[in-house]
Amino acid sequence: MALSGIQIYKMLPQTNCKECGFPTCLAFAMKLAAKQVELSLCPTVSEEAKAQLSEAAAPPVRPITLKSNGYEVLSGNEVVMFRHEKKFFSPTGLFLRVYDNQPVEPVRQAVQAVADYTVDYVGIDLSWDGIAVQANGGDFAAAVTAVRDVTHLPLILIAPPGTLKTALPNLDDGKLMLAFADADNWQAMAELAKTHQAALAVQAGTLDEMVALTEKIKAAGVDDIVITPAQRGLHGTLLANSTARRMALKQTFRSLGYPILNVAGDAITPQMETILAAQAIGKYGGFVILDHFAPETAYPLLVLRQNIYTDPQKPIQVQPGLYEINNPGPDDPVLVTTNFSITYFSVANEVESAGLPAWLLVTESEGMSVLTAWAAGKFDAERIAKDVKRFEVGNKVNRKRLVLPGHTAVLSGEVEEELPGWEIKVGPREAVDVPKFMKQVLV
């Protein structure tokens, strides 16, 4: 069970030396009990106390990072059941699965598509995270080599122990994952994981069986364990993932305190695969394996992940700057909005879909919407004028027209004072009315 702050405090030196960054040992103990700091910050803790506290100081879900030539996928290290309680820290890793009995060229093409795929979402580059290679009666080592010829994204290798041995000597990955250890092969799989310093995915039909396996594998010297529920349906996956996370966080049950791997690719249809992947992203999946990759499904999964794995107290923001819509020229108007992502996309999408050229000045407002930013003093004449000058808007246009959001019409006079020589217009209150305003007023 987790130790309380007072119990931890009794094991600390109680010198209040402040070298840990906290004013007292009690304050440090409270933070340690809340899993918000590491025991290593205390330079004078005794070895005996360190041994006693190491278990209490460990995060409830062990962090595991798959690495390969500069690429990394971190999972685990979560401390809450629901993101509104604090936030989720380690975004779900998305892996495309290929099989060793597939022809080499289609494998290369599929892997290349994943490796090349990057999409911009509110100024953030989103991409998939890795490749899973599964033995299916073909040349496993050749399939792994074919993947490595294309990309160095992190790998998950799914094969029996004997087959894994044919491919592992040729890999120099910093950390990969082997799968799946079960009740029959766990000793051989654990030995491989130890030898190659790999993470080991453990699969079992029930959580009781999972606990028994993880305890055996940990006793065998493997610490980086990933649990894989054998359930593949929506209900079974949700129940297994939620129970494992709750036991790890609420009961500090170390035998289930590991990242979770879900295999959405085992679904009977590509559509169900996408649904299962979405559920896993929302409900505690640390790694998700899929068998299909297409931009029309890859993008929504990435956006879902990005939205879930952001701080709920900090809205998603667009990088402030001057954006071009439909190749604007020097006589086209400059629309002004804040850097709240929804505000930006609402305006940009309406103007773009209408086929109207315009400049869109996105001002720094700490991610707040127009009215919220104005009320908080984050969207005012001084800031607007400052960003007009900072992004050299005057150098891009001949006809200096600035269109303010309709809800901030009160700012028009102040903006005119801040920007002499500029024509200040007040636009509509709703983004949907912007195209009509541009056609009828901005002529």
Helices and strands as residue ranges (DSSP letters): H 5-11, H 25-33, G 39-41, H 47-57, E 64-68, E 71-75, G 83-85, E 93-99, H 104-116, E 119-121, E 124-126, E 130-134, H 140-150, E 155-158, H 161-167, G 168-170, E 177-181, H 186-196, E 199-204, H 207-219, E 225-229, H 234-250, G 254-256, E 261-263, G 264-266, H 270-282, E 287-290, H 295-308, E 321-325, E 334-338, H 341-353, E 358-363, H 370-375, H 381-390, G 393-395, E 401-404, G 406-411, H 412-418, E 423-426, G 431-433, H 434-440
